[in-house]
Amino acid sequence: MNSRRWIGLYAIFVLVAMTWVSWRACMEPTITSLPQYAHLAGKEGVHVFIGYITVCSEPWGLATMFDAYFGFLAFWLYIAWRERSALKIAAWLVALLFLGNFAIAGYALLCLWQTPSTADLTQTFFTRRSA
């Protein structure tokens, strides 16, 4: 199996895994079992923004958020180098900040889809788009 196929399969795996873990997080808010979050018990689920605030209130949760978002911004710098359209660059920034690894996997699949299957990985990922 060639590298293009492995990267495509990995990106699809990320999309499936992130969809599953996000769905599970929405359906099973287990944080209510902790005493400091007992006030959330009985609610239909922890809203994503409440969950974000809750995670960031814990030291390791905050460190994890910093780590993730620095990674998203680093990937965005790659996109900003590769793309020529300011609108696309801005749209990918928003997508990365709101969707994280969903957007990264989507961008990888888009790159693979937009280049011929005979193109090597350098042509696929390290060629700047034309204006």
N, C-alpha and C positions, 0 to 999 in steps of 0.2 A: 504494500500500500504506500502510495507516495505522500509526501509532506502536505500537499494541498488537501488531500482527503483527511489526514489526521487533524489538521487545523480546523477544517469544516466540521468534523465530527466532535471535536472538543467544543467548538462554539455552540453547536446544537446541544451538547451535554450541559453546558453552562446555562443556556436558556431553559432547558427542562428542569435542571436542579434548582435554579433560582425561582422558577415558577412554583415548583413544589414547596420549597422552604418558605417562600413568601405566603403562599396559600395556607400552609400549616400555621404560620405565625399569626395570620388573621383569624383562623378558625379555633386555635387552641391557646388563648392567652394565659399561659401557666404562671406568669409573674404575679398573679393575684394570690398565689399560695404563700408569698412572702408577707410577713406582717406589715412592713412599711408600705405595701401596695394593696392592703386589704380594702381600701376605699373603692378600688376598681372592681371588686367582686360583684357579680350579678349583672354587670353590664354586658351588652351583646358582643363585645369584643373591644380590644384596645385599638383606638383609631391610630393610624400610622404616625400622625404628628405627636400624639400623646406618647406613643411608644418611643419615638425619637427623643423626646424630652426625658422620658424615664431612663432610657439607655444612657444618655449623656449626663445624667445626674450621678452615675456611678463612675469612679475613676477609670476602671478598665474599659467601660463602655465608651467613655469620652476618648480614651487613647485609641480604641478601635475605630471610632468615627474619623478621627484625625488621619489615621493610617489609610483608611479606605478613600477618603476624599483627596488626600495628597496623591494617591495612586490614580484616581479618576482625573485629576488635573494634569498629572504627568502624561497620561494617555491623550488628554485633550491637546497638549502641546504637540504631540505627534500628529494629531488630526489637523491642527492649525498649520503645521509645516506642510502636510501633504495636500490639503485642499487649497483652492485658490479663491473660492467664493466666500466673502465675509458673512453672507447670510447662512451658508452651510456651516461655517466655523462656529457662528453664534448658536445655531440650532443644535449642533452636536454638544456644545457646552451645556445647554439647558438639558438635553437628553442625558448626558453623563451625570449631571448633578441630581437629577430626579430619578433616573433609572439605573445608574451605576453599571454593574456588570451585564445587565440586560443590553444596555447600549453598546458596551464594548463587544459583546458577542455579535450583536447585530451589525456593527461596523465591520467586523472581521468577515462575516458572511457576505456582506455587501461587496467588500473588496474582492473576495473570491468569485462572486457571481459576475462582477463587472469585467473580469479579465478572462481571456481565453484559457481553457483547461491546459493548454500547452505552455502557458507562461510559468516561469519559475517564480519562487517566492520573492526574489528581489524585485522582479517586475510587478508582482502583485501588491506587495506591501511597501516597497521603498522607492517607488517612482512617484514624483509629484504629479498631481493632476494638471492638465493643461488649462489655460485660462478660459 
